[in-house]
C-alpha cells in the first residue's frame, strides 16, 4: 500500500510540472543565497578570529597577576622561559611564544602618538602564526635599530619604510628611556589595537632596553586545539593570570553570539519561503483534486492514507528544492571560499574594523543539515491547513456538486 501511495504522490507532484518547477527553483535560489550569506559571514568572523589569535592572544595567554589592569612591566612573569619549557613538553600544546610589551609614546619630528612597543622573536612568530603574512610594505626583518610598525600607527605618524621614530617609555627601574628606531616594515594584522599602536622590535633588544633578564616576559602565548587545556593550565599556574581567547577578545564572543542569531534568522527566512511556496501549491492542488479525494473517501480509502499521500507530495517537492539548492549553494560557497568577494571600494572602513578587503567564505556541513531540517519541517507544516479541508470533506456532497 505504501509503495502505491508513494507512486501516486510522485506522480501528483508533477501533475502541474511548471508550477512544481517554479516552486523548486524558488526554494533552491532562496536556500543557495542564504547558504552563501551564512558562509560569507562565518568566513569574516573566522578570519578575524584567526588573525587575532596569530598576532596577539593565541588560544590561551598567560600574564602576571594585575598586568592587564595596570599595564606596567613591574607586573611581569619572571620565570617565563621555564614555563615555556614546561608547555613545550605538554602534548596538547602546538606552539608557544614569549612576548614583552610596554606602553609609551612614539614621536617623529612633527607628530606623536600613544604606542605599544612589542618585543618578539621573528622566527618564533613565523612558526607560531605565519607573521610574514601580515606584511604590507618593506622586508620582514629587524635591521640595526630596526622596527616594524602597525599600518594605522604608520598613517597617524606619517611613517613609511626608512622613516625614523623615537619611542619613550618607563623601564623596569622606573626611569624614562628613549630609543631611536628605523622603520623596516609596515604590517596589517587586522587587529585594531595592534594596527593603531604597535611597534615591533627584536625581543632581546627590548629586554635590554627595559632592563629585563632573558627569562622574563609580559605574555606567554599558547597555540592549541584542545579546549580542555585552558582549565588545566589555569589550575597549574594559579599564581598567574591565565586567559582564554574569548576572555581576551570579548568582541569575538559577541560576534559568535550574533552569528547564532543571524543563523536563526536565516533559517526562519528559508522556512518562511518554503512554507508559503509549498502551502500555496498544495492548497491549490487540493482544491483542484477535491472531487478525486471525495471519490477516494467514498470507495472506502481511509483518511490516513490520503494524509500520507499529501505529506509525501510536500516532502518530494521540498526534497527536490533542497537538493537543487544544496548543489547551487555548494558551488556558491566553493567560489566564495576560493575567490571571495572584493570590497576594495570600502577598504578604509573594513580595515578600520579589522576586516580584509577581499572576504572569503567558509563551508560547513552544518549549513546543509540544519537547512535540510528547516525545509523538511516547513514542507510538513505547510500541508496542515489543506489536510484540514480534506478531513472535513463530505464525499457525497462533493460528488453531487461536481455533476
N, C-alpha and C positions, 0 to 999 in steps of 0.2 A: 504493500500500500504506500509506504514511504517513497519508494522509487517512482511510483506513478505520480504522486503529488509533486515530487521534485522535478519530474519531467514536465508536468503542467506548469509549474512555477517558472521554469526556464523558458518555456515556450511563450507564456503570457508576458514575461518581462520584455520580450521583443515583439509583442503584438503591434505596438506603435514604435518601430525602430528609430525614427527621427526624434521622437520625444525622449526615448531612453538614452540615445546617443548624446543629446543635448544635456541631459542630467549628468551623465558620466563625465562629459567634458567640464561641466561646471564644478563638479566635485574635484576632478583632477587638477584643474587650474588653481582653485582656491587652496587646495591642500599643498600643491607644489610651492605656491607663493609663501604660504605660512612656514613650510619647511625651510625655504631659503632665508626668510627673515629671521627665523629662530637660529639657524646655523650661523648667520652673519652676526647676530647679537652675541651668541655664545663665543664665537671666534674673537670678537672685540674684547670681551671680558677675559677670556683665557690668555690672549696675547698680552693684555695689560698685567695680569697676574704673573705670567711667566717672566716678563721683563722686570717687574718689581722684585721677584724672588732672586733673579740672577744678579741684579745690580745693587740690591740693598738688603732685604730681610732674610733671604733664603726661606727654607721651610720652617726652620727654627733658628732663633737667635738667642745668644746668651750675653747679658750685660752684668756689670756690677750693680749691686743694690743702689737705688736712688740716682743712677747715672742718667736715666732717661728723663727724670724730673728736673735735675739740676744742670744737666749738660756741662758738667765740669770734669776735667780729666783726673782730678783728685779721686773721683769715683771710677776706678779702673780695675780690670782683672789683672792681678799681679802674677798669677801662675797660668796665664793663658796658654803658653807653649806646652805646659804639662797637660792641661785639659785637652788641647788639640791632639796630643799623642793618645790619650785615652779614647777620644772619639774616633780616631782613625782605626783603632782596634775594635770598634763596635761594628758588628756585621751589617746592621741596617743603615749605617752612615755611608753615603756615596762620596761625599767630598766635604772638606772643612777649610775655611779661610779665616785668617785673623785680620782685623782692621783697626786702625787708630783714627779717631776723628776729634776735631777741635773746632769750636765756633770762633769766628773772629771777623776782621774787616779786610776786604780786598779793595785795593786802591790802584788807580792809574793816575797820570798827570792831571786828568780832568774830572774823573768820576770816582766814586767809591760806593761800595755796597756790602751789606751783610753777606758773609760766605762761610762755608764749612769746608775745612781742609781735611782730606782723607788720605791716610797712608795705606797704600795697597801694594801687593806683590803682583805685577802684571801677569806673570806666568801662572801663578795660583788662580788669579781671577779668570784667566782664559780657560783653565781646566775646570773651574767651578761653573762659570756661566757664559763662556764664549764672549768675553768682554770686548773683543775686537769688532764684534757685530754692531756695536753702538757707535763706531767711528763715523764722523761726518766730514771732517777735514783734517789734514795733517797725517802724521805717522803715529801708530800706537807704540810709542816708546818714550822712555824718560832720558833725555839728554842731560848735560850738565845744567843743574838748576831747572830741569825740565818739569813741566806741569801739563796736565790735561784738564780742560775746563768744560763745564756743562754748557750746552748751547744757549740757554736763556740768560745765564750769567754773562756769557760772551757778548750777547746782544746788549745787555744792560751797560756793561763797561766798554762796549765797542772794541772788543778784543778780536784779533784774528791770529792765525798761526804766525809765530815770530814776535808777537807783542809781549811787552813787559808788564808784569803786575806785581804789586807788593802785598804780601799777606801779613797781618799783625794779629797776635793772639797772646794769651797768658800761658806760660809754660808751667811745668809741674812744681816749680819753686815760687810761683806767684808773680814772676817777673814778666813784663810786657816785652815780647821779642818780635822782630820782623824779619822776613826773608824775601828777597827779590827772586821772582820766578819768570821763566820764559815759556810761553805757550807753545807746546809741541803738537797738540791736537785738540780738537773740539769734538765732544761726544753728545749724543742724544739718546738717553735711556728710556724716554717717555715716562720716567718717574718725575713728577712735577717738582718735588722738593729738591732732588739732586740736580735736575737740569737748570733750576733757577739759582742754585747756591754752591754747587760742589766744585772744588778744585782738588784734583787727584795728584799726589806726588808719591815718590818711592817710599815704601814703608820704613826702611832703615833710616832714610834721611829725616823723616818726620819724627821718628823716635828720638834721634839725636837732637833735633831742634827743640823738642818738648822736654828733653831730659828724662826720657823713659828708658828702661832696660829692654833687652831683646826678648824678654819673656813676657812683656806686658802688652795688653791690648784693651781697647774700649768695647770691642764687639767680636764675638765668635759666631760665625755664620755656618749653618749646617744644611746640607742638601740630603734629603731622604724621601723615600716613597712610603715609609711606614708611619702612619699617623699615631700609632700607639707609642712610638718612641718619645713623643713630647712629654707624656706623663711620667715616663721612667726618668728622663733627664731632669724634669722638674723636681722629682724626689731625690735624685742623686746629687744634684747641685742646689740644694735648698738654700744655701747661703748666697746664691746668685739670683739674678732676675732672668728666668727662662721664659721666653715668649714665642708663641706660635705665629705663623704668617698672618692669620686673620686678626690676632690681637694687635699686631703692629700695623696692619693695614685695614682698619675698620671700613674704609670705603669699598674695599674688595668684598667684604662680608655683605655690605649693603647692596652691592651690585648683584651678588649671588641671590639675595632675597628678592631683589627686583626681577631677576631672571625667572624665579619661580612664579611670581605674579604675572610676568609677561607670558610665560608658557601657558598659564591657566587661561589668560585672556585669549591666547591663540587658539587653544583647543575649544573654547567656548564659541569663538567665531566659526571655526570649522564645523562644529556640531550644529550651529545655527543654520549655516548654509546647507549642510546635508539634510537637516531636519525639514527645512522649508521646501527644499527641492524635492525630496522623496515624498513628503506629505502631499504636495501638490499633484505629483504624478500618480501616486497611489489613490488619492481621493477621486481624481478624475477617472482613473482606471476602474475603481469600484462602481462609480456611477454608470460608466459605460457597460459594465457587465452585471448590473443589478438583476436583470432577468435570468442571466446564467446562474447566479448564486441562488436565486429563488427556486429554479428548477432543480438544482443540486440538492437543496434542502428538502424539497417536496418529494424527491425519489428516495429519501432516506439517508443521504450523506450527513454525517454528524458535523456540527458546527466546528468542533475542534480540528477537523481535517481541513476545512476551509480556512480557518485561522492560521493553521500551519502553512498552507499554501501562500497566503498573503505575507506572512512573515518571511518565507523563503524568497518570494519575489523581491521584497525590500532589501533583503540581505544580498541577493545576487547583484542588484543594481549598486548597492553600497560597496560591495566587494570589487566590482569592476571599476568603480570610481576610485577606490583606494589603490588598486594595482596600477591603474593608469597614473594616478597622482604620485605613487611611490617611484615609478620609473622616471617620470618627468622631474620630480623633486630630487632624485638621486643625481641625475645629470646636472641639475642646477647647483646642488651642493658641491659636486666634484669641481665644477667650473669655479665656484667661489673659493674653494679650498686652494686650487692650483693658481688661479689668476687674480682672485679678489676683485674688489670694486675700487676704482680710483676716485678719491675725493680730494684731489690736489687743489681744487678751487676753494676748499675750506681748510687748507693746510694749517694756517696760523691758529685757527680756533681749535682744530683737532689736536695739534701738538701741545697747545696750552693745557688741554685736559688730559694729556697723556696717551693720545691715540695716534696711530700711524696714518699717513695719507692714503695708503693702499690697505684696505681692510679685508682680511681673508676670513672665510667661514670655516666651520668645522663640521664633522659628520659624526653623529652618534646613533646607535641602534635604537636608543630610547625614543628618538624623534618618531620613528616608524611604528614602534609598538604602541606608544600612547595614542598616536593619531589613528591607528587601526581600531583601538578600543573606542575612541571617540566616535569614529564614523559608524562602527557597528552598533554602538549604543543609540546613536541618532537614528540609524536606519530602523531599528526595532521600535523606538519610541514614536517615530513618525506615522506608524500604521495603526496606532491605538484608536484614534478617532474614526478612521474608516471602518475598523473592525466593530466598533460600537454600532455603526449604522447597519452593518450586516446582521449583527446579533439581534437587533430589533426588527429585522425583516419578517414580514408575513408573506410566506411563499405564495399562497392562493391569491392574495390581493395583487401581488406583483405580476403574476402570470396573467390575471384578468385585465389589469391596467395596460398591459403591453399588447393586447389583442386589437 
